[in-house]
């Protein structure tokens, strides 16, 4: 592992002069409704250095789970009707849903739906100032009101954001150039008649231009209930595979499949390395999370599929092929189109 890090460090030095300073804008950093991003999640230790032309070595991340993050038109949610200015919802399909607004300042969280119920902000959370580049900073006041078990809770707090670094990002299955890191620190105080809770979160987002979702998110959360001791958790969430196999292959339920040739310029074939696992179709997703093609596997799922997709009709870039079962995603593999 030390040799691998040293190799990447030398490679990064050789391209440091070519590293560009990214700028996030409304057009390249805001997802659109219908976008889906497969992500892996796990834990981490350190976010990495600050400053220009840095090397962020997060290739050793190991997953403890995988899921899809979906961006949805607010018209599809009855809850959004009572939240003015909602432009987009993001959800993991469970109880975590964020209601986003897009203003001249940038992306704001207008409300969130989690284990606490629906929290609606009277003064929204400016999560990402736009445009944003290295050195961009912002401070924002936050206030909200919600109810838990019949008790009214008042939330106040502050948000401080900073584009604190840019450079090269090493993830388990890919190395990304021209990555901007944005640090967002939030301090919230929730006061109620029964108990007071202090929440501190420090999130590092790693963005690449043209992909409207962070390639990596590192989040450190600290919760202090009343006068008790702080409880701290760390979570990493990333795209582009989980790093446990030799190819860029997310193995959800022991599903093994390979797309070849990879990189591709023409016909893309699929080979399955194990037997029946309930696969029903494959979907081809572009870098923004949009599905650009699909194919049924109802009779072909345990054998090679010749010409599943045609790369000649696609723009060059990074795509993901998702293997779909009856009710869930069974596996994902990265495909490079030249």
Number of C-alpha atoms within 10 A of each C-alpha: 8 6 8 9 15 11 11 17 16 11 12 21 14 10 13 17 9 13 18 16 17 19 20 22 18 17 14 17 24 20 22 19 16 14 20 24 25 22 22 23 21 17 17 18 12 12 19 13 13 16 13 17 23 22 23 25 20 21 19 16 23 18 20 11 12 21 16 16 18 20 23 20 15 20 13 10 10 9 12 20 12 9 17 9 15 21 20 22 25 21 18 16 11 8 13 13 19 22 24 26 21 19 14 9 13 18 21 21 21 25 24 21 17 13 9 12 14 17 20 20 19 14 17 19 23 27 22 26 24 21 16 21 21 19 14 15 17 16 14 15 16 19 18 20 16 18 14 13 7 7 10 13 19 16 21 17 19 17 19 17 23 21 25 20 24 30 26 25 26 19 22 22 21 15 15 15 23 20 27 29 29 27 23 23 19 21 17 20 18 19 17 15 9 9 11 16 16 19 17 19 19 19 21 24 22 24 26 24 19 14 18 22 25 21 20 24 21 22 22 20 17 17 17 16 14 13 10 9 10 14 11 12 12 17 15 24 22 25 21 25 28 27 20 16 12 7 14 21 26 28 18 15 10 12 20 20 22 20 24 15 15 14 17 18 17 16 15 21 18 20 16 17 13 13 11 10 14 17 23 18 19 24 21 22 24 22 17 21 24 19 18 11 14 16 13 14 19 11 10 13 23 18 16 16 16 12 13 20 22 15 19 14 11 15 12 14 12 16 23 24 23 22 25 19 16 10 9 12 20 22 24 28 21 25 25 16 21 15
